Amino acid sequence: MARNQEKAQSMLYRFRQVQLEEQGLLKPVEKRPYLASIVNSLPAAEHWRRQVIKDITRTVAKIHDGSLPDTQIRDLNDEINKYLREKQHWETRIKELGGPDYKKVGTKIVDSEGREIAGNRGYKYFGRAKDLPGVREMLGKGDGDKEKRKKTRAELLKNIDADYYGLRDDQNAELLEYEAEVSRLQIEKLRTNHQYLTVTDIYDNKTA
């Protein structure tokens, strides 16, 4: 019943708008272009982006209404996600026209109570949509899986010992054997190049 009444009021409002426009008492409201790519003016693209942000803020405020049925909450949530995608299209177009890169700047959008609205990536749930049947369980499961995947710094460091940093390399038998062989070859080379000097003599001459 409330839904029908809301539709009737909306139709009456549109009828009055048309009457005022025909009488010249109201300037026709320009409809937002369906595709951002057809707009070639940077100021116009900025204008439409701001309008989309207003639509997002208005719809997010509405989705918190406790009197709305679940079906309407779902519709509103879909609408918000649609607006977020549209906002992304306008921001892409603004950048193409030489305007600021809003995706890099990360401009925040807040609702009527000053709470930040989520970004564009993925499907988001807002307000009462988070409490819809199946949604709460899904969101809770996602958080649980995310926590399982997380490892604290202490857990990561727990399995890292001295071997990881090579601090026990001097205890490696193969390495010790290799070093001994290298030392032997170096001594042989010195003896070959300096037939009349022993290794001790060479060391004494260097330190003299």
Rosetta constraint file for C-alpha pairs under 8 A:
AtomPair CA 1 CA 5 HARMONIC 6.30 0.50
AtomPair CA 2 CA 6 HARMONIC 6.15 0.50
AtomPair CA 3 CA 7 HARMONIC 6.32 0.50
AtomPair CA 4 CA 8 HARMONIC 6.19 0.50
AtomPair CA 5 CA 9 HARMONIC 6.21 0.50
AtomPair CA 6 CA 10 HARMONIC 6.19 0.50
AtomPair CA 7 CA 11 HARMONIC 6.20 0.50
AtomPair CA 8 CA 12 HARMONIC 6.16 0.50
AtomPair CA 9 CA 13 HARMONIC 6.12 0.50
AtomPair CA 10 CA 14 HARMONIC 6.32 0.50
AtomPair CA 11 CA 15 HARMONIC 6.17 0.50
AtomPair CA 12 CA 16 HARMONIC 6.28 0.50
AtomPair CA 13 CA 17 HARMONIC 6.22 0.50
AtomPair CA 14 CA 18 HARMONIC 6.27 0.50
AtomPair CA 15 CA 19 HARMONIC 6.33 0.50
AtomPair CA 16 CA 20 HARMONIC 6.21 0.50
AtomPair CA 17 CA 21 HARMONIC 6.21 0.50
AtomPair CA 17 CA 26 HARMONIC 7.59 0.50
AtomPair CA 18 CA 22 HARMONIC 6.15 0.50
AtomPair CA 19 CA 23 HARMONIC 6.26 0.50
AtomPair CA 20 CA 24 HARMONIC 6.22 0.50
AtomPair CA 20 CA 25 HARMONIC 5.13 0.50
AtomPair CA 20 CA 26 HARMONIC 5.32 0.50
AtomPair CA 21 CA 25 HARMONIC 5.87 0.50
AtomPair CA 21 CA 26 HARMONIC 4.73 0.50
AtomPair CA 21 CA 27 HARMONIC 5.99 0.50
AtomPair CA 21 CA 28 HARMONIC 5.94 0.50
AtomPair CA 32 CA 48 HARMONIC 6.64 0.50
AtomPair CA 33 CA 38 HARMONIC 7.70 0.50
AtomPair CA 33 CA 39 HARMONIC 7.71 0.50
AtomPair CA 35 CA 39 HARMONIC 7.76 0.50
AtomPair CA 36 CA 45 HARMONIC 7.40 0.50
AtomPair CA 36 CA 89 HARMONIC 6.28 0.50
AtomPair CA 36 CA 90 HARMONIC 5.60 0.50
AtomPair CA 36 CA 93 HARMONIC 6.29 0.50
AtomPair CA 37 CA 93 HARMONIC 6.29 0.50
AtomPair CA 39 CA 44 HARMONIC 7.20 0.50
AtomPair CA 39 CA 45 HARMONIC 6.55 0.50
AtomPair CA 40 CA 44 HARMONIC 7.92 0.50
AtomPair CA 40 CA 45 HARMONIC 7.76 0.50
AtomPair CA 40 CA 97 HARMONIC 7.20 0.50
AtomPair CA 41 CA 45 HARMONIC 6.23 0.50
AtomPair CA 41 CA 97 HARMONIC 7.38 0.50
AtomPair CA 42 CA 46 HARMONIC 6.16 0.50
AtomPair CA 42 CA 94 HARMONIC 6.13 0.50
AtomPair CA 42 CA 97 HARMONIC 5.85 0.50
AtomPair CA 42 CA 98 HARMONIC 7.57 0.50
AtomPair CA 42 CA 99 HARMONIC 6.79 0.50
AtomPair CA 43 CA 47 HARMONIC 6.12 0.50
AtomPair CA 44 CA 48 HARMONIC 6.29 0.50
AtomPair CA 45 CA 49 HARMONIC 6.19 0.50
AtomPair CA 45 CA 90 HARMONIC 6.42 0.50
AtomPair CA 45 CA 93 HARMONIC 7.22 0.50
AtomPair CA 45 CA 94 HARMONIC 6.07 0.50
AtomPair CA 46 CA 50 HARMONIC 6.28 0.50
AtomPair CA 46 CA 90 HARMONIC 7.76 0.50
AtomPair CA 46 CA 94 HARMONIC 6.87 0.50
AtomPair CA 47 CA 51 HARMONIC 6.36 0.50
AtomPair CA 48 CA 52 HARMONIC 6.25 0.50
AtomPair CA 48 CA 90 HARMONIC 7.43 0.50
AtomPair CA 49 CA 53 HARMONIC 6.33 0.50
AtomPair CA 49 CA 87 HARMONIC 5.95 0.50
AtomPair CA 49 CA 90 HARMONIC 5.76 0.50
AtomPair CA 49 CA 91 HARMONIC 7.17 0.50
AtomPair CA 50 CA 54 HARMONIC 6.33 0.50
AtomPair CA 51 CA 55 HARMONIC 6.33 0.50
AtomPair CA 52 CA 56 HARMONIC 6.22 0.50
AtomPair CA 52 CA 83 HARMONIC 6.33 0.50
AtomPair CA 52 CA 86 HARMONIC 7.39 0.50
AtomPair CA 52 CA 87 HARMONIC 6.13 0.50
AtomPair CA 53 CA 57 HARMONIC 6.20 0.50
AtomPair CA 53 CA 83 HARMONIC 7.87 0.50
AtomPair CA 53 CA 87 HARMONIC 7.19 0.50
AtomPair CA 53 CA 109 HARMONIC 7.28 0.50
AtomPair CA 54 CA 58 HARMONIC 6.06 0.50
AtomPair CA 55 CA 59 HARMONIC 6.05 0.50
AtomPair CA 55 CA 83 HARMONIC 7.31 0.50
AtomPair CA 56 CA 60 HARMONIC 6.03 0.50
AtomPair CA 56 CA 80 HARMONIC 5.80 0.50
AtomPair CA 56 CA 83 HARMONIC 6.18 0.50
AtomPair CA 56 CA 84 HARMONIC 7.31 0.50
AtomPair CA 57 CA 61 HARMONIC 6.25 0.50
AtomPair CA 57 CA 109 HARMONIC 7.52 0.50
AtomPair CA 57 CA 110 HARMONIC 6.79 0.50
AtomPair CA 57 CA 111 HARMONIC 5.05 0.50
AtomPair CA 57 CA 112 HARMONIC 6.90 0.50
AtomPair CA 58 CA 62 HARMONIC 6.37 0.50
AtomPair CA 58 CA 111 HARMONIC 7.56 0.50
AtomPair CA 58 CA 112 HARMONIC 7.81 0.50
AtomPair CA 59 CA 63 HARMONIC 6.21 0.50
AtomPair CA 59 CA 76 HARMONIC 6.68 0.50
AtomPair CA 59 CA 79 HARMONIC 7.75 0.50
AtomPair CA 59 CA 80 HARMONIC 6.50 0.50
AtomPair CA 60 CA 64 HARMONIC 7.01 0.50
AtomPair CA 60 CA 76 HARMONIC 7.99 0.50
AtomPair CA 60 CA 80 HARMONIC 7.00 0.50
AtomPair CA 60 CA 111 HARMONIC 6.48 0.50
AtomPair CA 60 CA 126 HARMONIC 6.85 0.50
AtomPair CA 60 CA 127 HARMONIC 7.12 0.50
AtomPair CA 61 CA 65 HARMONIC 7.64 0.50
AtomPair CA 61 CA 111 HARMONIC 6.23 0.50
AtomPair CA 61 CA 112 HARMONIC 6.13 0.50
AtomPair CA 62 CA 76 HARMONIC 8.00 0.50
AtomPair CA 63 CA 68 HARMONIC 7.99 0.50
AtomPair CA 63 CA 73 HARMONIC 6.01 0.50
AtomPair CA 63 CA 76 HARMONIC 6.29 0.50
AtomPair CA 63 CA 77 HARMONIC 7.28 0.50
AtomPair CA 63 CA 126 HARMONIC 7.12 0.50
AtomPair CA 63 CA 127 HARMONIC 5.64 0.50
AtomPair CA 63 CA 128 HARMONIC 6.24 0.50
AtomPair CA 63 CA 129 HARMONIC 7.48 0.50
AtomPair CA 64 CA 127 HARMONIC 4.90 0.50
AtomPair CA 64 CA 128 HARMONIC 5.57 0.50
AtomPair CA 65 CA 128 HARMONIC 7.72 0.50
AtomPair CA 66 CA 128 HARMONIC 7.55 0.50
AtomPair CA 68 CA 72 HARMONIC 6.39 0.50
AtomPair CA 68 CA 73 HARMONIC 6.66 0.50
AtomPair CA 69 CA 73 HARMONIC 6.41 0.50
AtomPair CA 70 CA 74 HARMONIC 6.22 0.50
AtomPair CA 70 CA 129 HARMONIC 7.95 0.50
AtomPair CA 70 CA 132 HARMONIC 6.92 0.50
AtomPair CA 71 CA 75 HARMONIC 6.38 0.50
AtomPair CA 72 CA 76 HARMONIC 6.10 0.50
AtomPair CA 73 CA 77 HARMONIC 6.14 0.50
AtomPair CA 73 CA 128 HARMONIC 6.88 0.50
AtomPair CA 73 CA 129 HARMONIC 6.00 0.50
AtomPair CA 74 CA 78 HARMONIC 6.22 0.50
AtomPair CA 74 CA 129 HARMONIC 6.44 0.50
AtomPair CA 75 CA 79 HARMONIC 6.14 0.50
AtomPair CA 76 CA 80 HARMONIC 6.22 0.50
AtomPair CA 77 CA 81 HARMONIC 6.38 0.50
AtomPair CA 77 CA 124 HARMONIC 7.91 0.50
AtomPair CA 77 CA 125 HARMONIC 6.43 0.50
AtomPair CA 77 CA 126 HARMONIC 6.47 0.50
AtomPair CA 77 CA 129 HARMONIC 6.57 0.50
AtomPair CA 78 CA 82 HARMONIC 6.19 0.50
AtomPair CA 79 CA 83 HARMONIC 6.23 0.50
AtomPair CA 80 CA 84 HARMONIC 6.22 0.50
AtomPair CA 81 CA 85 HARMONIC 6.33 0.50
AtomPair CA 81 CA 120 HARMONIC 7.84 0.50
AtomPair CA 81 CA 123 HARMONIC 6.49 0.50
AtomPair CA 81 CA 124 HARMONIC 6.67 0.50
AtomPair CA 82 CA 86 HARMONIC 6.22 0.50
AtomPair CA 83 CA 87 HARMONIC 6.01 0.50
AtomPair CA 84 CA 88 HARMONIC 6.34 0.50
AtomPair CA 84 CA 119 HARMONIC 7.47 0.50
AtomPair CA 84 CA 120 HARMONIC 5.52 0.50
AtomPair CA 85 CA 89 HARMONIC 6.47 0.50
AtomPair CA 85 CA 120 HARMONIC 6.36 0.50
AtomPair CA 86 CA 90 HARMONIC 6.41 0.50
AtomPair CA 87 CA 91 HARMONIC 6.21 0.50
AtomPair CA 88 CA 92 HARMONIC 6.21 0.50
AtomPair CA 88 CA 120 HARMONIC 6.95 0.50
AtomPair CA 89 CA 93 HARMONIC 6.28 0.50
AtomPair CA 90 CA 94 HARMONIC 6.05 0.50
AtomPair CA 91 CA 95 HARMONIC 6.29 0.50
AtomPair CA 91 CA 101 HARMONIC 7.07 0.50
AtomPair CA 91 CA 102 HARMONIC 6.12 0.50
AtomPair CA 91 CA 103 HARMONIC 7.18 0.50
AtomPair CA 92 CA 96 HARMONIC 6.36 0.50
AtomPair CA 92 CA 101 HARMONIC 7.77 0.50
AtomPair CA 93 CA 97 HARMONIC 6.27 0.50
AtomPair CA 94 CA 98 HARMONIC 6.52 0.50
AtomPair CA 94 CA 99 HARMONIC 5.09 0.50
AtomPair CA 94 CA 100 HARMONIC 6.88 0.50
AtomPair CA 94 CA 101 HARMONIC 7.56 0.50
AtomPair CA 95 CA 99 HARMONIC 4.79 0.50
AtomPair CA 95 CA 100 HARMONIC 5.73 0.50
AtomPair CA 95 CA 101 HARMONIC 5.44 0.50
AtomPair CA 95 CA 102 HARMONIC 7.94 0.50
AtomPair CA 101 CA 105 HARMONIC 6.32 0.50
AtomPair CA 102 CA 106 HARMONIC 5.76 0.50
AtomPair CA 102 CA 107 HARMONIC 6.25 0.50
AtomPair CA 103 CA 107 HARMONIC 7.54 0.50
AtomPair CA 108 CA 116 HARMONIC 6.50 0.50
AtomPair CA 108 CA 117 HARMONIC 7.25 0.50
AtomPair CA 109 CA 116 HARMONIC 5.68 0.50
AtomPair CA 109 CA 117 HARMONIC 5.41 0.50
AtomPair CA 109 CA 118 HARMONIC 7.91 0.50
AtomPair CA 110 CA 114 HARMONIC 5.08 0.50
AtomPair CA 110 CA 115 HARMONIC 5.02 0.50
AtomPair CA 110 CA 116 HARMONIC 4.28 0.50
AtomPair CA 110 CA 117 HARMONIC 5.35 0.50
AtomPair CA 111 CA 115 HARMONIC 5.45 0.50
AtomPair CA 111 CA 116 HARMONIC 6.58 0.50
AtomPair CA 111 CA 117 HARMONIC 6.65 0.50
AtomPair CA 118 CA 124 HARMONIC 7.40 0.50
AtomPair CA 125 CA 129 HARMONIC 5.63 0.50
AtomPair CA 125 CA 130 HARMONIC 5.58 0.50
AtomPair CA 126 CA 130 HARMONIC 6.04 0.50
AtomPair CA 127 CA 131 HARMONIC 7.98 0.50
AtomPair CA 128 CA 132 HARMONIC 6.84 0.50
AtomPair CA 129 CA 135 HARMONIC 7.45 0.50
AtomPair CA 130 CA 135 HARMONIC 5.85 0.50
AtomPair CA 130 CA 136 HARMONIC 5.70 0.50
AtomPair CA 130 CA 139 HARMONIC 7.89 0.50
AtomPair CA 131 CA 135 HARMONIC 6.33 0.50
AtomPair CA 131 CA 136 HARMONIC 5.39 0.50
AtomPair CA 132 CA 136 HARMONIC 6.59 0.50
AtomPair CA 133 CA 137 HARMONIC 7.94 0.50
AtomPair CA 134 CA 138 HARMONIC 6.13 0.50
AtomPair CA 135 CA 139 HARMONIC 6.06 0.50
AtomPair CA 136 CA 140 HARMONIC 5.99 0.50
AtomPair CA 137 CA 141 HARMONIC 6.06 0.50
AtomPair CA 138 CA 142 HARMONIC 6.21 0.50
AtomPair CA 139 CA 143 HARMONIC 6.31 0.50
AtomPair CA 140 CA 144 HARMONIC 6.24 0.50
AtomPair CA 141 CA 145 HARMONIC 6.17 0.50
AtomPair CA 142 CA 146 HARMONIC 6.13 0.50
AtomPair CA 143 CA 147 HARMONIC 6.24 0.50
AtomPair CA 144 CA 148 HARMONIC 6.33 0.50
AtomPair CA 145 CA 149 HARMONIC 6.31 0.50
AtomPair CA 146 CA 150 HARMONIC 6.41 0.50
AtomPair CA 151 CA 155 HARMONIC 6.11 0.50
AtomPair CA 151 CA 156 HARMONIC 6.64 0.50
AtomPair CA 152 CA 156 HARMONIC 6.44 0.50
AtomPair CA 153 CA 157 HARMONIC 6.18 0.50
AtomPair CA 154 CA 158 HARMONIC 5.98 0.50
AtomPair CA 155 CA 159 HARMONIC 7.52 0.50
AtomPair CA 156 CA 160 HARMONIC 7.51 0.50
AtomPair CA 160 CA 164 HARMONIC 5.89 0.50
AtomPair CA 161 CA 165 HARMONIC 7.30 0.50
AtomPair CA 162 CA 166 HARMONIC 6.24 0.50
AtomPair CA 162 CA 167 HARMONIC 5.13 0.50
AtomPair CA 162 CA 168 HARMONIC 6.28 0.50
AtomPair CA 163 CA 167 HARMONIC 5.85 0.50
AtomPair CA 163 CA 168 HARMONIC 5.66 0.50
AtomPair CA 163 CA 169 HARMONIC 7.46 0.50
AtomPair CA 168 CA 172 HARMONIC 7.20 0.50
AtomPair CA 169 CA 175 HARMONIC 7.28 0.50
AtomPair CA 170 CA 175 HARMONIC 7.19 0.50
AtomPair CA 170 CA 176 HARMONIC 6.82 0.50
AtomPair CA 171 CA 175 HARMONIC 7.99 0.50
AtomPair CA 171 CA 176 HARMONIC 7.51 0.50
AtomPair CA 172 CA 176 HARMONIC 6.27 0.50
AtomPair CA 173 CA 177 HARMONIC 6.17 0.50
AtomPair CA 174 CA 178 HARMONIC 6.16 0.50
AtomPair CA 175 CA 179 HARMONIC 6.19 0.50
AtomPair CA 176 CA 180 HARMONIC 6.24 0.50
AtomPair CA 177 CA 181 HARMONIC 6.33 0.50
AtomPair CA 178 CA 182 HARMONIC 6.28 0.50
AtomPair CA 179 CA 183 HARMONIC 6.17 0.50
AtomPair CA 180 CA 184 HARMONIC 6.19 0.50
AtomPair CA 181 CA 185 HARMONIC 6.27 0.50
AtomPair CA 182 CA 186 HARMONIC 6.21 0.50
AtomPair CA 183 CA 187 HARMONIC 6.25 0.50
AtomPair CA 184 CA 188 HARMONIC 6.27 0.50
AtomPair CA 185 CA 189 HARMONIC 6.17 0.50
AtomPair CA 186 CA 190 HARMONIC 6.24 0.50
AtomPair CA 187 CA 191 HARMONIC 6.20 0.50
AtomPair CA 187 CA 199 HARMONIC 6.99 0.50
AtomPair CA 188 CA 192 HARMONIC 6.18 0.50
AtomPair CA 189 CA 193 HARMONIC 6.22 0.50
AtomPair CA 190 CA 194 HARMONIC 5.86 0.50
AtomPair CA 190 CA 199 HARMONIC 7.28 0.50
AtomPair CA 191 CA 195 HARMONIC 5.42 0.50
AtomPair CA 191 CA 196 HARMONIC 7.97 0.50
AtomPair CA 191 CA 197 HARMONIC 7.02 0.50
AtomPair CA 191 CA 198 HARMONIC 6.69 0.50
AtomPair CA 191 CA 199 HARMONIC 7.29 0.50
AtomPair CA 194 CA 198 HARMONIC 7.76 0.50
AtomPair CA 197 CA 201 HARMONIC 5.78 0.50
AtomPair CA 197 CA 202 HARMONIC 6.57 0.50
AtomPair CA 198 CA 202 HARMONIC 6.45 0.50
AtomPair CA 199 CA 203 HARMONIC 6.32 0.50
AtomPair CA 200 CA 204 HARMONIC 6.17 0.50
AtomPair CA 201 CA 205 HARMONIC 6.14 0.50
AtomPair CA 202 CA 206 HARMONIC 6.30 0.50
AtomPair CA 203 CA 207 HARMONIC 6.34 0.50
AtomPair CA 204 CA 208 HARMONIC 6.01 0.50
